[in-house]
Amino acid sequence: MSRKKSGQLFSTQLRQLPRGDHGDGGGLYLVKEEQENSGKWVFRFTSPLSGKRRRMGMGAYPEVSLANARDKALAARSLLSEYKDPIEERRKEEYERKKSHGLTFEECALKYISAKCKEWKGEEKGTTYRKHKGQLELHVFPSIGKRPVAGIDKHDIIKILEPVFHDKKGRTAEKLIEYIKSVLDYAKAHNWREGENPAEWRGNLDKIFPAPSKIAPVKHHDALDYRLMPLFMAELKKSQGLTAIACRFAILNASRSGEARGARWEEIDLEKKLWTIPAKRIKANADHTVTLSRPALELLNEVKPLSNGAGLIFPNSKGKPFSDNGLLKAAKLAGKAIGSPAITLHGFRASFRTWTGEETDYPREVAEHALSHAVGGSVERAYSRGTMEDKRRPLMEAWGRFCMGENG
């Protein structure tokens, strides 16, 4: 790991810093990790008790800002000036707090997301985990994080939400209510608190705040006009980079970016013209089969020599899946070339759905199955367990021909 020579950091440069240790002076370091724009703050010091060098965590970056990390480092240096070990002092404080007040909201929240993340894609390394933890650290922990979870009441929740609603951040408010309520439900289930949940929306917070959806409409993914898809695919095909090819593969199959980026040759049956995506890789409880069109099969044959038909179909230089941003960059370049720069990868699925409704006579259920969406209520799904594979095949064949600019 590379090490940066100590010297004061600037908040504007943090995002661009490479992987490694970057000193801010006075024992404070930002340790950047492989993942883009992520890392942790560390305070290094010599313990006045043992004389040994120690490392004290100061929080995750970018959730903890440079200014906050400096404040924490200053407090640690103050303890050192009193011949106290900051790590041991922190342990004493935690012990006393637990002994006298019980579990704090922050401790309970971290226990909850650590337990819950086993259901989320990527678990503790996934986007859902980072979003939960990041929103709590930004909006909730500063206000009630150190408070006993048993004592959190409606006034605490209102205090957290008022500035969010004032700034008309409806989506953020909606998520915070969901996260706080889940943590408090978790605490009650473990007998760490009693009574009603103060973060309950219906019959409680809805009497105080407007509906989040009314103050800030949810922004949907920008979708390419399906009529421009043949032109877009032709532009995308000009690039021979694997990210552009993976993007084409995702579009031809109306699949999610992560499904295409993580596609493996063992999931492909070229004879049956099927791609079976394991349930663990998708937002479903069962495997999802994709019927491969002729253009999709031609693309697979095009890239097969690159990996000898084994492992990942679209590996990066390190043999791992490309990032979502890699495919997005390729898509935006092609979109810019045809005058449609406002593009998202998920929006291509919306383009497929719109094309299905506008240009074909296929039933809605067939298109929804192609998108791996649940169709109907739980009772209806119980009586309809088929995958409509035979009906999806001509639909995907027609979509493939349309994308490639072929008539008929």
N, C-alpha and C positions, 0 to 999 in steps of 0.2 A: 504494500500500500504506500502510495506516495505521501510525503509529508510537507506541508507548506511551512515556510519560515514564519515565525510569529510576527505579527504586526496587525494593527487594527483593521477589522473588517468593515465593510460598508454594506448596508442592507440591500442596495441596488445591485451588488455584485454576487450575492449569495446564490441565486438561481443558476448562474453560469459557472460556478466553481466546479472543478472536476472531482472525481471520486478521490477520497483521501482525507487527511486531517488538516484543518485550516485554523491557525491560531489567531485569537483576537487580543492576546495579551492578558497578563494577570492570571494565567492558568485556564482560561476559557477557550475551548476548541469546538469547532463545528466539524463533525465527522460525516462527510457526504458518502452516501451509499450508491450502489450500482443503479438502483432505480432512479429515474429522472426526478430531480427536484425533491429528494427525500434525504433524511439523515437524522442526526441526533446531536444535542449539545452535551458536552462533557467538561467537567471541571477537574483538572489534575492538580494534585497537591501532595505535600509530604506531611504525613500524620504527625502531630506533635506528641502523640501518645506512644506510637511504635517506631517512629522514624522511617517508616516505609512509604513508598510512593503509592497513591491511591487514585482511583477514578470515580467521580460522582456524577451520575446522570442528572441533567438539567432539563430534560424534556425532548420531545421529538420536533424536528424541523420539517415543514414550515409552520406547524401548529404553534410552536413557541417562537416568538419573534426575537430578533437580535437584542432589542431593548429589554425584553423580559429576561432573556438569558443573562444579560449583563447584570440586571438587578439581583438575580439569584446568585451569580458568582460573587457580587459585592457582599451579599449577606454571608456567603461561605467564608470569604476572606476576613470578614469581621469576627467570625467565630475563631478562625485560626489565630487572629491577633490576641485572642483571649486564651490561647493554648487549648482550644477545644477542637476535636475532630468533627467536621461537618456531617460525615456519614453516621457517626455514632450518635450525634445530637438528633439527627433526623429519626433514627431508630427509637430513641428515647421518647420523642414526641409522638410517634406512631403508637408506641406501646401504651403511653399514658392516655392517649385519646381513645384507643380501643377499650382500655380498662374502665374509663370513666363515662364514655359517651356511646360506646358501641360502634357499629359499622357506619362509615360515612357514605354519603350519596356517591361520591367518586369511586370509592372502593366497591360499592354494590354495582355501579354501572360497569366497571371493568370486569367484574365477575360475570355479569350478565352477557356482555358482548363476547367474552371469551368462551362462554358456554354456547351461546347462540350461533357464533360464527362457524361452527361445525356444519351448519346447514347451508352456509353461504359459499358461493364459488370462490375458490382461492383461500378460504378460511382466513387466517390472520394476515395473509399476504394479499388478500383480495381487495377489490375496490369497495365492496359493501362494508367491510370491516373498517377501512380507513375513513369512509364517509361517516359512519356512526361515531367513531372515536373522535374524528376531527370536529364534527358539529358540537359534540358534547364539550370538548376542550375549549372551543371558541366561545360558545354561548352560555353554557350551563355551569361547568366546573368553577369558573371565577366567582359565580354568585353563591352557589350552594354546595360546591364540591366537598368542602371540609365540614359541612354540617351533618349531624347524625341523620341517616336516612329515615329513621323512625319519626323525626320531627318535621319533615318537609310538609308544608301545608299549601293551600290554594294561593295565599298571598305571595309565597315564594315563586310559584309558577307564573302568576300575573306579572311580577317584577321582571322575570326573564323575558316574557313574551311582549310586554308593552313596547320596548324599543324596536322589536322586530316588526310588529304590526304598524308602528308609527312610520317606519321606513318602507312600508308597503311590500315587504318581502313575504308574500303569501306562501310560496312554496317552502321557504325556510321555516316559517311558523308551523306549517303542516307537519313537516318532518320532526321539528323539535317536540311538538305535542306527542307525536307517535313515539319518539325515543324516550322521553321522560316517563310517559305512561307505562311503557314496557318495562323500564327499570323499576318503577314503583310496584308494578304487578309482580315482578320477579322477587322483590323484597318481601311482599306480603306472602307469596307462596312459600318462602323460606322462614316465615314467622319473624321477620326482622322489623316489621311494622304492622299496624292494625288500622282498621277503618276503611272508609271509601278512598278511592284514588283521586287526589286533587287535580290530576291532569286529564281526567275524563272530559271529553268534549261535550257530548250530548247531555243536556239538562244541567250543565255546569259552566264550562268555559264559553259555550255558545251564547250564554246570556250576557257575556261581557265583551266578547270580540266578534267582529264580522267573520263570516265564513272565509277562510284563506283563499278559496277559489274565486271569490268575488272581488278581492282587492288586487290580485295579480294573476291573470289567466296563465295556465300552464303553457309553456312554449313547447310546441311539438318539434320534432326533428325536421330540419330542412330537407325536403325531398325533391329530387330532380323530376321535372316534368317528364312523364313516361314517354311522351312523343319525341323527346330529345335523346332517349336511351340508345338508339342505333348510332347516332352521331357521337355520343359520349363513349360508347364501347369501341368504336373505330379509333378514337383518339387515344383511349387507354391502351389499345392493342399496339400502338406505335412504340410503347415502352416495353422493352424485354426484361425489365427488372422483375424479380419475383413478387415484390409487393403489388405491382400493377397486375400481374397474372393472378395472384391470390384474390385481388379485388374483383377481377372478372369472374373468377370461380364463385365467389360469394354472390355476385349479382345473378349469374346464370341459374343458381340454385335457390335464390331468394333466402339465403341463409344469413344468420347473424355473423358479424365479423369474427367473434371468438371461435365459432364453429368452423369457419373456413381456415382461420389462422392455425388452429390446432388439429386440422384434419390429418389423418394418418393413412398410409397405404393399406394397413390391415382392416380399415373400415370400408374399403372400396371393393366391390365385386364387379369387375369389368364385364364378366359374362352375363350376369343378371342385370347389369346397368343400374346398380344400387349403391348408395352410400349410407351406411348405418352408423349414426352418431350415438355413442353410448349415453345413457341417461345422466351419468355423472358429469358429462361435459355440457349439458344443456339445461335449460329451465323447464324440466319436465321430470315426471316420475318413471318414465319408460324410455327405451331407445326410440329414436326417430329415424325413419327411413326416408331418404331423398331419392326420387327417381331421376337418373342422370340422362339429360338430353344429349343429342348428338354433338352440339357445340361443347358441352361440358366434358364429354368423353374425349373429344379431340384435344381439348386443353390438357387433360390428364396425360394423354399420350405424348403431348408436347413436352411436359416437364418430367416425365417418368425417368428418362436417362440421367437427370441431375441427382437423383437420390437412389438409383438402382431399384426403384419400386419398393423401398422399405423405409419404415420410420415416418417422420414428418414429410408431408408432401411439399410444404413451403417452408423449409428451415432457413434461419438467418445464418450469418457467418459463424455463429457459435453453436449451430445445430439446435437452436431453440426456436419457438414460434416468434414471428415478428410481433411488434407491439401494434396496438390499435392505431397509434399515430402514424406508423409506417404506411399502412394502407390508406389512411386518411390523406396523407400528403400526396400520394400517387393519384388519388381520386380528385383532390382539389386542383392539381396541375391540369388534369384532363378537363375538369369542369371549367377552369379559367380559360382554357383554349377555345371552348365553345360558348363562352359568355355566361356561364352559370357557376360562379365561384362558391356560392352559398350551398355547400353540400355536406351531408353527414352520411356515414356508412349505414346507419340504421334507416335513414331515409330511403335507401334503395328498396327496402322491403315494402315501404309505403308506395313507392312507384309501381312495384309489381302488383300490389293489391288494387291500386287505382286502374292499372291496365286491365286487370282481370274483370273489374266491374264495368269498365267503359267499352272494352273491345271484344269481350268474349261472352258466351252464354253459360259458362260453367257456374254451377251453384256456389253460393257463398261458402258452404261447408267444405267444398273441395279446396278452395283457395285458402281457407283457414287451416285445413290440415297440412297444406303445402308449407305454410308458415310456422307449423308446429304450435299452433294456438289451440287452447281448449275450446271445444265446440259444445254449446248448450249447457244446461245445468247438470248437477251431479247425477240426478236420476236419468236424464237423457243420455249422459255419457255411459252410465252403467249398462244401458240396453244397446248402446252403439259402440262396440269396442273395435270396429274395423279402422283401417288406416286409409281407406279409399285409394290404395296404391294404383289400381287399374285405371281409375278416373284421373288421378294426378299425373300419370305418365304423359298422356296427350297434352295436358295443360302445360307441363314443364317443357315439352317438346316445342309447343307453339311459342312459349315465352323465349326459349333459346333462339328460335328462328327470328323472332321479332328483334331481339337484342342485337343479332348479327346483321340486321338489315335485309333479311331474306323474306320474300313475299310468299304467301300461301302457307 
